[in-house]
Structure formats: structure tokens, C-alpha cells
Amino acid sequence: MELVEQDTSQSLLDKKLQRFDRRRDTQPNYNICGHIFKMELQNGNQEPTSNGVGKKETYYNYFLGNDKSKWASNVSLYNEVIVEDLYEGISARYYYEGNSIRYDYIADAGADISQIRMNYDGQDDITVNSLGELLIQTSLGEIRHNKIYAYQEINNQKVEVDCKFKQNSESQFSFELGKYNPDFALVIDPIVWSTFIGGSESELSYCIALDNNDNVYISGGTSSSDYPIISGAYSSKYTEGEGNEKNDVFISKLSGDGSSLFHSTFLGGSSNDIAFGIALDTLQNIYITGQSFRSDIAYPTTSDAFDEMHNGGYDCFISKLSSDCSKLLFSTFIGGSDYETPRGICIDEKNNIYISGETMSNNFPTTKGVFDETYNGLSDAFVCKLSNNGSLLEYSTYIGSDGDYYARDICIDDSNNVLITGATEPYSFTEFYPITDGAYNNKTLIYNANVIISKLSNDGSKLLFSTYFGGNEWDDAFGITLDNLNNVYIAGRTNSIDYPV
């Protein structure tokens, strides 16, 4: 998010709204476009042997055109096809997983993997980045092979082998392998799965979660009235609204192989509603948090919620849906009269809900006895805990000083102490984000952003530790998690060449 300079001629809220303004064509063009490119194997066997495996009872008939000599009937179907001896000692396996075609290269023990040469044609550009990912540029955007799964079966166990794409010439590529045992066969699987989901307008997906069966849950915002919705959804109708900026929240559940859309629903009012965080409980009920702008038709809340009424500007919302997206179990606002952006959400073993984010409201709701009940500056971080039915604000606190402070993500430890990470940009020499004694770093550079990492007690009353992290330029953190020893891991971005490594 961009920082906003103070301006007496215009409110901070109006400046924030300007930065989110996007023009939308009121009469969109629904033409379907495509871009074709192809990959061919080079210097291999010109007459390899193909064998079907797992013949099915189903068959296809092809009666195309009026030339009977090109018709075919009773064409058998197979679960997979093995193309043997593409190269010396190397075969390929083609198969469907869900509705997507997959292929593996299978190298016998001792086979030379460098024989595999792939030539691409028809793309606008193609490169390999520093991570060994293959980036294919098309007129419709970038296609990225960002995962190669290579492994060997050794003593009945799969042993993963590091594998990357290697660029040999402008359009020819091969594989670069890490250490592996040449006495065993090797399998190279170039991609796990990838899919699009959306409608005829724009979608932004900000958050993702997996359940115990590796089903995928995503949420964000959509301006597409034709975003794919599954029968039985809580809301199958996009909420129309006026203005250049209008999104409804979407929540979608996909199968673990990306082939099926299990559940999908809209959620929103007549203005702009976007989800930024998602979490699941043990029953795979779905919790989301995001921001909602004031509107004639408000974002839906439920009776007995902590706050059923919008408070002004952008408010936080927290909503819980059933695992099949058919029921809104509870939904509440949290906010003050100005601007809130919640970024992180997590739940504890009793399904109490924790959210974090940023607020520009001097009347954001806080509770007695927390670390900081008072608004400090331009933008404060906040941390809130709600009861598992969304009716009670267990605690709520500010964290900040007189600058800009963002809490991007949140997690809890085994004692339900809360950890947040984000960024800070102080605007004066007098006030700083609160740092604890013995912190890793208790200094920050003025007018440059540093990462913040803070830990609150499980009742929100004490700052157990808090520190800066970063270099001399802009640093920001977007994710935080813990291991089983409660060591802290963060991920984000930096412009600092002196970032500590």
C-alpha cells in the first residue's frame, strides 16, 4: 500500500480512496482471446514406441468432415500412454489428472538427462529466472513453470532431487539437476498444477488456505458478475453498485489437484468489499477478514454480532461461512470513523479469532487493560481477538507511534500469545514504534521503512517482545509463522542491499 502525505486540503480517507480508484468499462467486450505456442523435443528418436496403459471400456468415435477415409470409430481410451525411448534410456508418460493433462520424463538408471532438449515456438518471449523457473511471455500475460518435481525411488522411499530449467539458446531448454544417485531411475515431473478462475472483469485473490485433504480455499475481491458460483452458495448474485470501484468478496474451494471447483460464493454490499485474510477450523469452516466501504446496501452482518452497523470510511469485517459456502454462520464489523485495512487472521483451538491490520481511526474500538488504548499517529497497527461466535470483542489494542505502521500478518503460539509482522515508517525523530529491552534491533532509519516483529501476551495487555528488522532502504514483511520451538519465520520484500543475511 502506498503511503499518504498529510494534506490539509483533502482528508486522508479521500486520498486513500483515490489510490484505489480504477476505471471500469461500463460496456465490457466479451470477446474470447487466446495465444498459441508449442514445445517440441529436439534430437530425439523419430519413431518412438507408444503403449496405452489401463484400457477403459469407454471409446470415442470421430466423424469429422465428408471424407470417410478420415473417420474413426471405436477409438480406445487409456488411463495413460507411455512413449518409450524418446531418447536413449528415457521415456515419457502422458496422463490426465483431474481435467488437466500431465506428463513425466522417466530416465532409466545411468541415462543421460542432458539428452532432453525442448524447443519453444510462438511465444512473445521466454527466459529462465534466477530460481530456475521457466517464464513464458504471451500476449495475454505470463505463464510460469515454477515447480519441477524430480525424484528417485530408493529403498521404497521417494527421494526428491533438485531440478531446474536451463536455457541453452534463445528458444531451447534442458534440465539442470542437483545431486542424485545414477544407479536408480529418475522421474522428472515438470509441473504440479495451475488453473485460472474468474469472470469477464477483474479478480484479485489475496489469501489462500489448505484443509487436511489439500483442498484449496481462496478469497479476495471480484468485479465480475459472472464469476463462477456453485449451486447452493450463500449468495449466487453479484451485488450491483455505482462508481468506478466496486468489488464483491468471493470465496472459492477447489480440489487438491485443481481440477474441480467444489464450492464458490459471493459476499458483499453495493460498494467495495475485499477479503485479505482466510483461515479454517478443524471442521473446515471458513473465516475471512477484509475491508468494506460504506454503501447503500451494506456488507452482510448477522444478529448478535459484535458490531452490526458500518462505522464510516472502510471498516474491517470478519465473517465465518460453512465449509460448503452455503451458510453465513456469523459476520461482524470492527472499525472507527476513518480507514481500516485488516491483513491477517488466525484462530485458536477454541475457534476464537485473531485479526491484525492498520487503522487511521482515532476511535477504533479498544478494550480496557490492553497494551495501548490510544491512537498514536497517521496509521497505527492493531490486534483484535473475538469470541468464536463473533459476538464479543475479547480484547483490542493499538500498536504504533506518530508514523505509519502496518500489521500485515498474524499467528499465535501454543499459549495463544500473538505475533504480528509488517512495516513501519516513522515521520519524526521523537516517536518510534515500541521496541522492547534486549530486542534484536532497537534503532530504525528515519524516512525509510523497516520490518516490525512484535509479540503480545494472550490477553493483549503486554508487549512480550518487539523489534525492527531490515536495512537502509524500504523493507516490508507479509507473512509470519512459527515452528514447533516457537522460532519466528517471516517473509517479505526488501530494497536494501544491506539487508541482514
C-alpha positions as CSV (number, residue, x, y, z in Angstrom):
1,M,0.0,0.0,0.0
2,E,1.3,3.5,-0.8
3,L,2.0,6.0,1.9
4,V,-0.2,9.1,2.1
5,E,1.3,12.5,2.7
6,Q,-0.5,14.8,5.1
7,D,-2.7,17.4,3.3
8,T,-5.0,19.9,4.9
9,S,-7.0,20.4,1.8
10,Q,-8.2,16.9,1.5
11,S,-8.9,14.2,4.1
12,L,-6.6,11.2,4.4
13,L,-9.6,8.9,3.6
14,D,-10.3,10.7,0.3
15,K,-6.6,10.3,-0.7
16,K,-6.7,6.6,0.1
17,L,-9.8,6.2,-2.0
18,Q,-8.1,7.9,-4.9
19,R,-5.3,5.4,-4.8
20,F,-7.7,2.6,-5.1
21,D,-9.7,4.2,-8.0
22,R,-9.8,2.0,-11.1
23,R,-11.7,2.8,-14.2
24,R,-14.2,0.1,-15.3
25,D,-15.7,0.0,-18.8
26,T,-19.5,0.1,-18.4
27,Q,-19.9,-1.9,-21.6
28,P,-17.1,-4.6,-21.5
29,N,-16.0,-6.5,-24.5
30,Y,-16.6,-10.2,-24.0
31,N,-14.5,-11.5,-27.0
32,I,-12.5,-14.6,-26.1
33,C,-8.8,-14.3,-26.9
34,G,-6.1,-16.9,-26.9
35,H,-2.3,-17.3,-27.6
36,I,-0.9,-20.5,-29.0
37,F,2.7,-21.6,-28.5
38,K,4.2,-25.1,-28.7
39,M,7.0,-27.1,-27.3
40,E,8.9,-29.8,-29.4
41,L,11.5,-32.2,-28.2
42,Q,14.7,-31.9,-30.2
43,N,17.2,-34.6,-31.5
44,G,15.3,-37.5,-30.1
45,N,14.1,-40.8,-31.5
46,Q,11.9,-40.0,-34.6
47,E,9.9,-43.3,-34.3
48,P,9.4,-44.0,-30.5
49,T,7.0,-46.7,-29.4
50,S,3.7,-45.7,-27.7
51,N,1.8,-48.1,-25.4
52,G,-1.5,-47.5,-23.7
53,V,-1.9,-48.5,-20.1
54,G,-5.2,-49.1,-18.3
55,K,-7.6,-49.5,-21.1
56,K,-11.1,-48.2,-20.4
57,E,-14.4,-49.6,-21.5
58,T,-15.4,-46.2,-23.0
59,Y,-14.4,-45.3,-26.6
60,Y,-14.7,-42.4,-28.9
61,N,-16.0,-42.0,-32.5
62,Y,-14.7,-39.3,-34.8
63,F,-16.9,-38.5,-37.9
64,L,-15.5,-35.1,-39.0
65,G,-15.9,-33.8,-42.5
66,N,-17.2,-35.6,-45.5
67,D,-14.1,-37.7,-46.2
68,K,-15.0,-41.2,-44.8
69,S,-11.3,-42.3,-45.1
70,K,-10.6,-39.9,-42.2
71,W,-13.4,-41.1,-40.0
72,A,-12.6,-43.3,-37.0
73,S,-14.8,-45.4,-34.7
74,N,-14.3,-47.5,-31.5
75,V,-11.2,-45.5,-30.6
76,S,-9.9,-46.9,-27.3
77,L,-9.2,-44.8,-24.3
78,Y,-6.4,-45.4,-21.7
79,N,-5.6,-44.1,-18.3
80,E,-2.1,-43.2,-19.6
81,V,0.3,-43.5,-22.5
82,I,3.9,-44.5,-22.2
83,V,6.1,-43.2,-25.1
84,E,9.3,-45.4,-24.9
85,D,12.8,-44.5,-26.0
86,L,12.2,-40.8,-26.7
87,Y,15.9,-40.6,-26.0
88,E,18.3,-43.4,-25.1
89,G,17.1,-44.8,-21.8
90,I,14.5,-42.0,-21.4
91,S,10.7,-42.4,-21.9
92,A,7.7,-40.2,-21.3
93,R,4.4,-40.8,-19.5
94,Y,1.3,-38.8,-20.5
95,Y,-1.8,-39.0,-18.4
96,Y,-4.8,-37.0,-17.1
97,E,-5.1,-35.8,-13.5
98,G,-8.5,-34.4,-12.9
99,N,-9.2,-32.5,-16.1
100,S,-5.6,-31.5,-16.8
101,I,-3.0,-33.3,-18.9
102,R,0.2,-34.2,-17.2
103,Y,3.5,-35.7,-18.3
104,D,6.6,-37.1,-16.7
105,Y,10.0,-37.9,-18.1
106,I,11.3,-41.3,-16.8
107,A,15.0,-41.9,-17.1
108,D,16.5,-45.4,-16.6
109,A,19.4,-45.8,-14.2
110,G,22.5,-44.3,-15.9
111,A,20.6,-42.4,-18.6
112,D,21.9,-39.0,-19.6
113,I,19.3,-36.4,-18.7
114,S,21.1,-33.8,-20.8
115,Q,19.7,-35.5,-23.9
116,I,16.3,-33.9,-23.3
117,R,16.2,-30.7,-25.3
118,M,12.9,-28.7,-25.5
119,N,12.4,-26.1,-28.2
120,Y,9.6,-23.5,-27.7
121,D,8.0,-21.6,-30.6
122,G,5.2,-19.0,-30.8
123,Q,5.7,-17.1,-27.5
124,D,6.5,-13.4,-27.3
125,D,9.5,-14.1,-25.1
126,I,10.9,-16.9,-22.9
127,T,13.5,-16.9,-20.2
128,V,14.7,-18.7,-17.1
129,N,14.9,-16.7,-13.9
130,S,17.4,-16.9,-11.1
131,L,15.3,-19.6,-9.4
132,G,15.4,-21.9,-12.4
133,E,11.7,-21.2,-13.3
134,L,10.7,-21.1,-16.9
135,L,8.9,-17.8,-17.7
136,I,6.8,-17.8,-21.0
137,Q,5.5,-14.4,-22.1
138,T,2.4,-14.3,-24.2
139,S,0.1,-11.6,-25.5
140,L,-2.3,-12.4,-22.6
141,G,0.3,-12.5,-19.8
142,E,3.0,-14.7,-18.3
143,I,2.9,-18.5,-18.0
144,R,5.3,-19.7,-15.4
145,H,6.6,-23.3,-14.8
146,N,7.5,-22.6,-11.2
147,K,7.8,-26.2,-9.9
148,I,9.7,-29.2,-11.2
149,Y,9.2,-32.2,-9.0
150,A,12.1,-34.7,-9.7
151,Y,12.6,-37.8,-7.5
152,Q,14.0,-41.3,-7.3
153,E,12.5,-44.4,-5.7
154,I,15.3,-45.7,-3.4
155,N,14.5,-48.4,-0.8
156,N,10.8,-47.9,-1.3
157,Q,11.1,-44.2,-0.5
158,K,10.8,-41.2,-2.8
159,V,13.9,-39.1,-2.6
160,E,13.5,-35.6,-4.1
161,V,16.1,-34.3,-6.5
162,D,16.7,-30.6,-7.1
163,C,15.8,-29.8,-10.7
164,K,15.7,-26.5,-12.6
165,F,15.2,-25.3,-16.2
166,K,18.4,-24.4,-18.1
167,Q,18.5,-22.1,-21.1
168,N,20.8,-23.4,-23.9
169,S,19.9,-20.9,-26.6
170,E,17.2,-18.3,-27.4
171,S,14.4,-20.9,-27.6
172,Q,16.0,-24.2,-26.5
173,F,16.0,-25.5,-22.9
174,S,17.0,-28.5,-20.9
175,F,17.0,-29.6,-17.2
176,E,19.7,-28.9,-14.7
177,L,19.9,-31.5,-11.8
178,G,21.3,-31.4,-8.4
179,K,23.0,-34.5,-6.8
180,Y,21.3,-37.8,-7.4
181,N,22.1,-41.5,-7.5
182,P,22.8,-42.6,-11.1
183,D,22.2,-46.3,-10.0
184,F,18.5,-45.7,-9.8
185,A,15.8,-44.5,-12.2
186,L,14.8,-40.8,-12.1
187,V,11.4,-39.2,-12.7
188,I,11.0,-35.5,-13.8
189,D,7.5,-34.0,-13.4
190,P,7.7,-30.5,-14.9
191,I,4.5,-29.1,-13.3
192,V,2.1,-30.0,-10.5
193,W,-1.0,-28.0,-11.5
194,S,-2.1,-24.5,-12.3
195,T,-5.5,-23.1,-13.2
196,F,-7.4,-19.8,-13.8
197,I,-10.6,-18.8,-12.1
198,G,-12.6,-15.7,-12.7
199,G,-15.1,-13.8,-14.8
200,S,-15.2,-11.2,-17.5
201,E,-14.0,-8.4,-15.3
202,S,-11.1,-8.3,-12.8
203,E,-10.3,-10.5,-9.8
204,L,-7.8,-10.0,-7.0
205,S,-7.0,-13.0,-4.8
206,Y,-5.2,-12.1,-1.7
207,C,-5.3,-15.2,0.5
208,I,-5.2,-18.9,0.4
209,A,-5.6,-21.9,2.8
210,L,-5.4,-25.7,2.6
211,D,-7.5,-28.2,4.5
212,N,-6.4,-31.6,5.7
213,N,-7.1,-33.1,2.3
214,D,-5.1,-30.4,0.5
215,N,-8.3,-28.8,-0.9
216,V,-7.6,-25.2,-1.8
217,Y,-9.6,-22.2,-0.4
218,I,-9.1,-18.7,-1.9
219,S,-10.7,-15.4,-1.3
220,G,-10.3,-11.8,-2.4
221,G,-12.4,-9.4,-4.5
222,T,-14.1,-9.6,-7.9
223,S,-15.9,-7.0,-10.1
224,S,-17.2,-9.8,-12.3
225,S,-20.9,-10.5,-12.1
226,D,-20.2,-13.8,-13.9
227,Y,-17.6,-15.0,-11.5
228,P,-18.2,-18.8,-11.3
229,I,-20.6,-19.6,-8.5
230,I,-21.7,-23.2,-7.5
231,S,-25.3,-24.1,-6.9
232,G,-26.3,-23.9,-3.2
233,A,-23.9,-21.0,-2.5
234,Y,-24.7,-18.5,0.3
235,S,-25.1,-15.8,-2.4
236,S,-25.1,-16.5,-6.2
237,K,-25.8,-12.9,-7.1
238,Y,-23.2,-10.2,-7.6
239,T,-24.3,-7.0,-5.7
240,E,-24.5,-4.2,-8.2
241,G,-23.3,-0.8,-7.3
242,E,-22.3,2.6,-8.7
243,G,-18.9,4.2,-9.1
244,N,-15.5,3.3,-10.6
245,E,-14.6,1.0,-7.8
246,K,-16.9,-2.0,-7.0
247,N,-15.9,-5.4,-5.7
248,D,-17.7,-8.2,-4.0
249,V,-15.8,-10.7,-1.9
250,F,-15.6,-14.2,-3.4
251,I,-14.8,-17.4,-1.6
252,S,-14.0,-20.5,-3.6
253,K,-13.0,-24.1,-2.7
254,L,-11.1,-26.1,-5.3
255,S,-10.0,-29.8,-5.3
256,G,-6.4,-30.6,-4.3
257,D,-5.5,-31.3,-7.9
258,G,-7.0,-28.0,-9.2
259,S,-9.4,-29.9,-11.5
260,S,-12.7,-29.2,-9.8
261,L,-14.5,-26.2,-8.3
262,F,-16.3,-27.6,-5.3
263,H,-17.9,-24.5,-3.8
264,S,-18.0,-20.8,-4.5
265,T,-20.0,-17.8,-3.3
266,F,-20.3,-14.0,-3.4
267,L,-20.3,-11.9,-0.3
268,G,-20.8,-8.2,-0.2
269,G,-22.7,-4.9,-0.5
270,S,-23.2,-2.3,-3.1
271,S,-19.8,-0.6,-2.7
272,N,-16.3,-2.0,-2.4
273,D,-15.7,-5.2,-0.4
274,I,-12.4,-7.2,-0.5
275,A,-11.1,-10.1,1.7
276,F,-7.4,-10.1,2.6
277,G,-7.1,-13.0,5.0
278,I,-8.5,-16.5,5.3
279,A,-8.3,-19.3,7.9
280,L,-10.0,-22.7,8.5
281,D,-11.1,-24.5,11.6
282,T,-11.0,-28.3,12.1
283,L,-14.4,-28.7,10.5
284,Q,-13.2,-26.7,7.5
285,N,-15.5,-23.8,8.3
286,I,-14.1,-20.7,6.6
287,Y,-13.1,-17.5,8.3
288,I,-12.3,-14.4,6.3
289,T,-11.4,-10.8,7.1
290,G,-11.2,-7.8,4.9
291,Q,-12.5,-4.2,4.4
292,S,-15.9,-2.9,3.4
293,F,-16.7,0.7,2.3
294,R,-19.9,2.4,3.4
295,S,-22.7,1.8,1.0
296,D,-26.5,1.9,0.5
297,I,-26.6,-1.9,0.6
298,A,-24.2,-2.8,3.4
299,Y,-21.9,-5.8,3.7
300,P,-24.0,-8.5,5.4
301,T,-23.8,-8.9,9.2
302,T,-25.6,-11.3,11.5
303,S,-27.7,-10.8,14.6
304,D,-25.8,-10.7,17.9
305,A,-22.6,-9.8,16.1
306,F,-20.2,-7.6,17.9
307,D,-21.0,-4.7,15.6
308,E,-23.8,-4.9,13.1
309,M,-23.5,-1.3,11.8
310,H,-20.9,0.2,9.5
311,N,-18.9,2.9,11.2
312,G,-17.7,5.1,8.3
313,G,-14.9,5.0,5.7
314,Y,-13.5,1.5,5.3
315,D,-14.4,-0.9,8.2
316,C,-13.0,-4.3,8.9
317,F,-15.3,-7.2,8.6
318,I,-14.9,-10.8,10.0
319,S,-17.1,-13.5,8.6
320,K,-17.5,-17.2,9.1
321,L,-19.0,-19.5,6.5
322,S,-19.8,-23.2,6.4
323,S,-17.3,-25.4,4.6
324,D,-19.6,-25.7,1.6
325,C,-20.0,-21.9,1.3
326,S,-23.8,-22.3,1.8
327,K,-24.3,-20.6,5.2
328,L,-23.1,-17.4,6.7
329,L,-22.6,-18.5,10.3
330,F,-21.7,-15.1,11.6
331,S,-20.5,-11.7,10.3
332,T,-19.4,-8.5,12.1
333,F,-17.8,-5.1,11.5
334,I,-15.0,-3.7,13.6
335,G,-13.8,-0.2,12.9
336,G,-13.8,3.5,13.6
337,S,-14.9,6.5,11.6
338,D,-11.9,6.6,9.3
339,Y,-9.9,3.9,7.4
340,E,-9.1,0.3,8.4
341,T,-7.4,-2.5,6.5
342,P,-7.2,-5.9,8.2
343,R,-4.5,-8.1,6.7
344,G,-4.1,-11.2,8.8
345,I,-6.4,-13.7,10.5
346,C,-5.9,-16.9,12.6
347,I,-7.9,-19.0,15.0
348,D,-7.0,-20.8,18.2
349,E,-8.1,-24.3,19.4
350,K,-11.4,-22.9,20.7
351,N,-12.0,-21.1,17.3
352,N,-11.5,-17.7,18.9
353,I,-10.5,-15.3,16.1
354,Y,-7.5,-13.0,15.9
355,I,-7.0,-10.3,13.3
356,S,-4.3,-7.7,12.6
357,G,-4.1,-4.8,10.3
358,E,-3.8,-1.0,10.2
359,T,-6.2,1.8,11.2
360,M,-6.4,5.6,10.7
361,S,-9.3,5.9,13.1
362,N,-8.8,7.7,16.5
363,N,-11.9,5.9,17.7
364,F,-11.1,2.4,16.6
365,P,-12.6,0.2,19.4
366,T,-10.2,-0.9,22.1
367,T,-10.7,-2.6,25.4
368,K,-9.6,-1.8,28.9
369,G,-6.2,-3.0,30.2
370,V,-4.7,-3.7,26.8
371,F,-1.2,-2.7,25.7
372,D,-2.3,0.6,24.1
373,E,-5.8,2.0,24.2
374,T,-4.9,5.3,22.5
375,Y,-4.5,6.2,18.8
376,N,-0.9,7.4,18.2
377,G,-0.5,8.8,14.7
378,L,-1.1,8.7,11.0
379,S,-1.6,4.9,10.8
380,D,-1.5,2.5,13.7
381,A,-1.2,-1.2,13.7
382,F,-4.0,-3.0,15.6
383,V,-4.6,-6.5,17.0
384,C,-8.0,-7.8,18.0
385,K,-9.4,-11.0,19.5
386,L,-13.0,-12.0,19.0
387,S,-15.0,-14.8,20.6
388,N,-15.8,-17.9,18.5
389,N,-19.3,-16.7,17.7
390,G,-18.3,-13.2,16.7
391,S,-20.4,-11.5,19.4
392,L,-17.7,-10.4,21.9
393,L,-14.5,-8.3,21.4
394,E,-12.3,-10.2,23.9
395,Y,-9.5,-7.6,23.5
396,S,-8.3,-4.9,21.1
397,T,-5.2,-2.8,21.1
398,Y,-3.3,-0.2,19.1
399,I,0.4,-0.6,18.4
400,G,2.3,2.4,17.0
401,S,3.6,6.0,17.4
402,D,3.3,9.1,15.2
403,G,4.2,7.5,11.9
404,D,2.8,4.8,9.5
405,Y,2.6,1.3,10.9
406,Y,1.2,-1.8,9.2
407,A,0.5,-5.2,10.6
408,R,0.5,-7.5,7.5
409,D,0.1,-10.9,9.1
410,I,-0.6,-12.7,12.4
411,C,-0.1,-16.0,14.1
412,I,-0.3,-17.5,17.6
413,D,1.9,-19.8,19.7
414,D,0.8,-22.7,21.8
415,S,-0.1,-20.3,24.7
416,N,-2.2,-18.1,22.4
417,N,0.4,-15.3,22.5
418,V,0.0,-13.3,19.3
419,L,2.8,-12.5,16.9
420,I,2.5,-9.9,14.1
421,T,4.8,-8.7,11.4
422,G,4.6,-5.8,9.0
423,A,6.4,-2.5,8.4
424,T,6.9,0.9,9.9
425,E,7.8,4.3,8.5
426,P,8.3,6.9,11.3
427,Y,7.8,10.6,10.4
428,S,9.7,12.3,13.2
429,F,12.8,11.9,15.4
430,T,10.8,11.9,18.6
431,E,8.5,8.9,18.4
432,F,9.2,5.3,17.4
433,Y,7.4,2.1,17.1
434,P,7.5,0.5,20.6
435,I,10.6,-1.8,21.0
436,T,11.4,-4.0,24.0
437,D,14.6,-4.2,26.0
438,G,17.1,-6.7,24.6
439,A,15.5,-6.6,21.1
440,Y,17.5,-7.7,18.1
441,N,17.5,-4.2,16.8
442,N,16.3,-1.1,18.7
443,K,17.1,1.5,16.0
444,T,15.4,2.5,12.8
445,L,16.3,4.8,10.0
446,I,14.0,7.8,9.6
447,Y,12.0,8.1,6.4
448,N,12.8,4.5,5.4
449,A,10.6,1.5,6.2
450,N,11.8,-1.3,8.4
451,V,10.1,-4.6,9.1
452,I,8.5,-4.9,12.5
453,I,8.0,-8.2,14.6
454,S,6.1,-8.0,17.8
455,K,4.7,-10.5,20.3
456,L,1.7,-9.7,22.6
457,S,0.6,-11.7,25.6
458,N,-2.5,-13.8,25.3
459,D,-4.7,-11.2,26.9
460,G,-3.3,-8.3,24.8
461,S,-2.0,-6.5,27.8
462,K,1.8,-6.8,27.4
463,L,4.3,-6.5,24.7
464,L,6.5,-9.5,25.3
465,F,9.0,-8.6,22.6
466,S,9.2,-6.2,19.7
467,T,12.0,-5.4,17.3
468,Y,12.9,-3.8,13.9
469,F,14.5,-5.8,11.1
470,G,16.0,-4.6,7.8
471,G,18.5,-2.4,6.1
472,N,18.9,1.2,4.9
473,E,16.0,1.2,2.3
474,W,12.4,0.0,2.2
475,D,11.7,-3.4,3.9
476,D,8.3,-4.9,4.4
477,A,7.1,-8.3,5.7
478,F,3.9,-10.0,4.5
479,G,3.9,-13.4,6.2
480,I,4.8,-14.9,9.6
481,T,4.8,-18.4,11.1
482,L,6.3,-20.4,13.9
483,D,8.0,-23.8,14.2
484,N,7.4,-26.3,17.0
485,L,10.0,-24.5,19.1
486,N,8.3,-21.1,18.6
487,N,11.1,-19.7,16.5
488,V,9.8,-17.0,14.3
489,Y,9.9,-17.0,10.5
490,I,8.9,-14.0,8.3
491,A,8.9,-13.4,4.6
492,G,8.6,-10.2,2.6
493,R,10.5,-7.9,0.3
494,T,13.4,-5.5,0.5
495,N,15.1,-2.8,-1.4
496,S,18.1,-2.8,1.0
497,I,21.4,-4.1,-0.3
498,D,22.5,-4.2,3.3
499,Y,19.5,-6.3,4.5
500,P,20.9,-8.7,7.1
501,V,21.8,-12.1,5.7
